[in-house]
Amino acid sequence: MDAANFPGRVAVMGGGSWATALAKLLMSNCRRLSWYMRRDDRIEEFRRLGHNPAYLTDVNFDIDRIDFSSDINAVCANADTLLLVMPSPYFKDHVDKINVDISGKYVVSAVKGIVPDTNELVTDYMQRRFGVAAERSLVISGPCHAEEVALDRPSYLTIGCSDMAVAEAFAKVIVGKHTHAITSSDVNGIEYAAVLKNVYAIAAGITHGMKTGDNFSAILISNAIREMERFVDAVCPRPRQICDSVYLGDLLVTAYSRFSRNHNFGAMIGKGYSVKAARMEMEQTAEGYYGTKCIYDINASVGVMMPILDAVYSVLYRGVPAQRAFNSMAQHFD
């Protein structure tokens, strides 16, 4: 497919809340939509009810305009643009089933996580594994909780692509009445920031659970954005404004919002839950749990000073008590 006809036929790959919210936006701008979900029973329920039976159940769809399938290869073969919206821990379980040629497709990642085991960004993995060109690789991020997008509350997404014309074209099909789209060429920076903000949201949740107060929360987040900037500048140096909404805005909403599963996960740990118990209590995936280890492993070879990341890692993976880890962390704050 050439850029002039982009995005063509779009396929949503995933069945969670973020996939559902993005599908709602796409349905406002596209005649038809393909939708891959791995479970046939969920598809049948969706068709019967007219909404996702498991997520954002108040959002109704014109199902006559949706082609559902649990066959990932059939969906990929028939689509021009693939919108990846799977939780990062299960990303490879899905995409490694693809055996059709997708090198000529456009691939948009809304995963907001790092590929497990390989510690690769999603766009890098898709380029290496499937031959998807960099100029056909896009990302979606920004301070946009799925619940608020679905409720049509004012939201601003950022679409990243090395080809700005492609980013602008996709922005036109992902907007809504109150949902706006900004474009950027900082693809890798956006991807790393989307992982880090989940780590810092866990930290913010832990401090909330420990009842350290608003003053300390403010210091934590002001140090978190600087820590994010240091890391992102080290792994993908280029001019960027770290206070843009796709970096700072996404950090703030994830750290403070009641919709933030990473914040809620951290809050349980701060209240005294074990990491195992907190994970079991969560109904949805707290991607920051996995992102913490991925970034920690990457930083082992980069060497950026990241006291917040180190503290969260020590709590989640070394069993260090949260109070002790965060007291040590705070000694590095200014």
C-alpha positions in Angstrom: 0.0 0.0 0.0 1.4 3.4 -0.9 1.4 6.4 1.4 -1.2 8.3 -0.7 -3.9 5.8 0.3 -2.8 5.4 3.9 -4.2 4.2 6.3 -6.5 2.1 4.1 -8.2 -0.8 5.9 -7.4 -0.6 9.6 -7.3 -3.7 11.9 -7.4 -3.4 15.7 -5.3 -6.1 17.3 -6.4 -6.7 20.8 -9.5 -6.8 22.9 -8.8 -4.7 26.1 -10.0 -1.3 27.2 -7.4 0.7 25.3 -8.2 -1.3 22.1 -11.9 -0.6 22.6 -11.4 3.1 23.1 -9.2 3.4 20.0 -11.7 1.3 18.0 -14.4 3.8 19.0 -12.4 6.7 17.6 -11.6 4.8 14.4 -15.3 3.9 13.9 -16.0 7.6 13.8 -13.7 8.1 10.8 -13.5 4.8 8.9 -16.3 3.0 7.0 -15.3 -0.5 8.2 -12.9 -2.0 10.8 -11.3 -5.3 11.2 -10.8 -6.5 14.8 -8.7 -9.3 16.0 -9.6 -10.9 19.4 -8.1 -14.2 20.4 -11.3 -15.6 22.0 -14.2 -16.7 19.9 -16.6 -16.6 22.9 -15.8 -12.9 23.4 -16.4 -12.2 19.7 -19.8 -14.0 19.8 -20.8 -12.0 23.0 -19.6 -8.8 21.3 -21.8 -9.5 18.3 -24.8 -10.4 20.4 -24.5 -7.4 22.8 -23.2 -4.8 20.5 -20.4 -3.9 22.9 -17.2 -5.4 24.3 -18.5 -7.9 27.0 -15.4 -7.5 29.2 -14.2 -3.9 28.8 -15.9 -0.5 28.6 -19.2 -2.1 28.4 -21.1 1.2 28.1 -19.5 1.8 24.7 -21.8 0.6 21.9 -20.6 -0.3 18.4 -22.3 -0.7 14.9 -21.2 -4.3 14.7 -22.3 -4.5 11.0 -19.3 -2.4 10.2 -16.8 -4.6 12.1 -15.2 -7.8 10.8 -14.3 -9.8 13.8 -11.9 -12.7 13.7 -9.7 -14.8 16.1 -7.5 -15.7 13.1 -4.6 -13.3 13.4 -3.2 -14.2 10.0 -6.5 -13.7 8.2 -6.8 -10.2 9.8 -3.2 -9.3 8.9 -3.6 -10.5 5.3 -6.7 -8.4 4.7 -5.6 -5.1 6.5 -3.4 -2.3 5.3 -2.7 -0.9 8.7 -2.3 -2.9 11.9 -3.0 -1.2 15.2 -1.3 -3.2 18.0 -3.1 -2.8 21.3 -2.0 -5.9 23.4 -0.5 -5.7 26.9 3.2 -5.9 26.5 3.7 -9.1 28.6 1.5 -11.0 26.1 2.7 -9.1 23.0 5.0 -11.9 21.6 2.4 -14.6 22.3 0.1 -12.8 19.8 2.4 -11.4 17.1 4.7 -14.4 16.8 1.8 -16.3 15.4 1.9 -14.1 12.4 3.2 -16.0 9.4 1.9 -13.9 6.5 4.1 -11.2 5.0 3.4 -7.9 6.7 6.5 -6.0 5.7 4.5 -3.8 3.3 1.9 -2.9 6.0 1.8 0.1 8.2 2.1 -0.9 11.9 0.9 1.4 14.7 1.9 0.5 18.2 -0.3 1.6 21.1 1.3 -1.1 23.4 3.0 1.3 25.8 5.5 -1.4 26.9 8.7 -3.1 26.0 8.8 -6.6 24.4 9.6 -9.2 27.1 12.8 -11.2 27.0 14.4 -9.2 24.2 13.9 -5.8 25.9 13.2 -4.2 22.5 10.8 -1.4 21.7 7.7 -2.6 19.9 8.6 -0.7 16.7 12.2 -2.1 16.8 10.8 -5.6 17.2 8.4 -5.3 14.3 11.1 -3.9 12.1 13.6 -6.7 13.0 11.1 -9.6 13.2 8.8 -8.8 10.3 10.7 -6.3 8.1 8.3 -3.4 8.7 10.1 -0.2 7.5 10.8 2.6 10.0 8.8 5.1 7.9 5.8 2.7 8.2 6.1 2.3 12.0 4.0 4.6 14.1 3.2 4.9 17.9 0.3 6.3 19.8 0.8 7.7 23.3 -0.2 10.7 25.5 -2.2 11.4 28.6 -5.3 9.4 27.5 -6.9 6.9 29.8 -9.1 4.6 27.9 -12.1 5.3 30.2 -12.0 9.0 29.5 -11.5 8.6 25.8 -14.5 6.3 25.8 -16.5 8.9 27.8 -15.6 11.5 25.1 -13.8 13.7 27.6 -11.3 16.2 26.2 -8.1 14.3 25.4 -4.9 14.8 23.4 -3.1 11.9 21.7 0.3 12.1 20.1 1.0 10.2 16.9 4.7 9.5 16.3 6.3 8.5 13.0 9.6 9.3 11.3 7.6 10.3 8.3 5.5 13.3 9.5 3.1 13.1 6.5 2.2 9.6 7.6 1.7 10.7 11.2 -0.5 13.6 10.0 -2.6 11.2 7.9 -3.2 8.8 10.8 -4.0 11.6 13.1 -7.0 12.4 11.0 -8.6 9.0 11.6 -7.9 8.8 15.3 -9.6 12.0 16.4 -13.1 12.5 17.9 -15.4 15.3 19.0 -13.2 16.0 22.0 -10.2 13.9 21.2 -7.3 15.7 19.4 -4.1 14.4 17.9 -0.6 15.9 18.0 2.2 14.6 15.7 5.8 14.0 16.5 8.9 12.3 14.9 10.3 11.2 18.2 9.1 7.6 17.9 11.6 5.9 20.3 11.5 8.7 22.8 7.8 8.4 23.0 8.0 4.6 23.4 10.5 4.8 26.3 8.6 7.5 28.0 5.4 5.4 27.8 7.2 2.6 29.7 8.8 4.8 32.3 5.7 6.7 33.3 4.2 3.3 34.4 7.2 2.7 36.6 6.9 6.2 38.2 3.1 5.7 38.6 3.9 2.6 40.7 6.3 4.8 42.8 3.6 7.4 43.2 1.1 4.7 44.2 3.5 3.3 46.8 3.9 6.8 48.4 0.2 7.3 48.3 -0.3 3.9 50.1 2.3 4.9 52.7 0.5 8.2 53.2 3.6 10.3 52.8 1.5 13.2 51.7 1.1 15.6 48.7 4.3 17.4 49.3 6.4 14.3 48.9 4.3 13.2 45.9 5.1 16.5 44.2 8.9 16.1 44.8 8.7 12.5 43.6 7.1 13.4 40.2 9.3 16.5 39.7 12.3 14.2 40.1 10.7 11.5 38.0 10.4 13.7 34.9 14.1 14.7 35.2 15.0 11.0 35.6 12.9 10.2 32.5 14.7 12.9 30.6 18.1 11.7 31.5 17.3 8.1 30.4 15.6 9.0 27.2 18.3 11.5 26.2 20.9 8.7 26.8 19.2 5.9 24.8 17.9 8.1 22.0 19.5 11.5 21.9 17.7 14.2 19.9 16.0 17.5 20.6 12.8 17.1 22.6 10.7 19.1 25.1 10.2 16.8 28.1 7.3 19.0 29.3 5.3 18.1 26.2 2.1 16.3 26.9 3.3 12.9 25.5 6.1 12.9 28.2 5.1 15.0 31.2 1.4 14.9 30.6 1.3 11.2 30.4 3.4 10.9 33.5 1.1 13.1 35.5 -2.1 11.4 34.5 -0.7 7.9 35.1 0.8 8.9 38.5 -2.3 10.5 39.9 -5.5 9.3 38.2 -7.9 6.8 39.8 -8.0 5.1 36.5 -4.3 4.3 36.6 -3.8 0.6 37.3 -0.1 1.1 37.9 -0.8 3.7 40.6 -3.4 1.4 42.2 -1.0 -1.5 42.1 1.7 0.6 43.8 -0.9 1.9 46.4 -1.6 -1.7 47.5 2.1 -2.3 48.0 2.4 0.9 50.0 -0.5 -0.2 52.2 1.3 -3.4 53.1 0.3 -5.9 50.4 3.0 -8.2 49.2 3.9 -7.8 45.5 2.4 -11.2 44.8 -0.9 -10.4 46.6 -1.1 -7.0 44.8 -0.6 -8.6 41.4 -3.3 -11.2 42.2 -5.7 -8.5 43.3 -5.4 -6.6 40.1 -8.1 -7.3 37.5 -6.0 -5.9 34.7 -2.3 -5.9 33.9 -0.1 -3.3 35.6 2.4 -3.0 32.8 4.8 -1.1 35.0 5.7 -4.3 36.9 7.2 -5.7 33.7 8.5 -2.3 32.5 10.5 -1.8 35.7 12.6 -4.9 35.0 13.0 -4.1 31.3 14.3 -0.6 31.9 16.4 -1.7 34.8 18.1 -4.3 32.6 18.6 -1.8 29.8 20.0 0.8 32.2 22.6 -1.7 33.5 24.5 -1.1 30.2 23.6 2.6 29.9 24.5 3.7 33.4 22.0 6.6 33.9 21.4 7.7 37.5 17.8 6.5 38.2 17.1 6.4 41.9 13.3 6.1 41.5 13.6 3.2 39.1 16.2 1.5 41.4 13.8 1.9 44.4 10.8 0.4 42.5 12.9 -2.4 41.2 14.2 -3.3 44.7 10.7 -3.4 46.1 9.2 -5.4 43.2 12.0 -7.8 42.5 14.2 -7.9 45.6 11.6 -7.8 48.3 13.1 -4.7 49.9 10.5 -3.0 52.2 8.9 0.0 50.5 9.7 2.4 53.4 13.4 1.4 53.4 13.7 1.6 49.6 12.0 5.0 49.4 14.0 6.5 52.2 17.2 5.6 50.3 15.7 7.0 47.1 14.8 10.3 48.7 18.4 11.0 49.6 19.0 11.6 45.9 16.2 14.1 45.4 16.6 17.9 45.0 
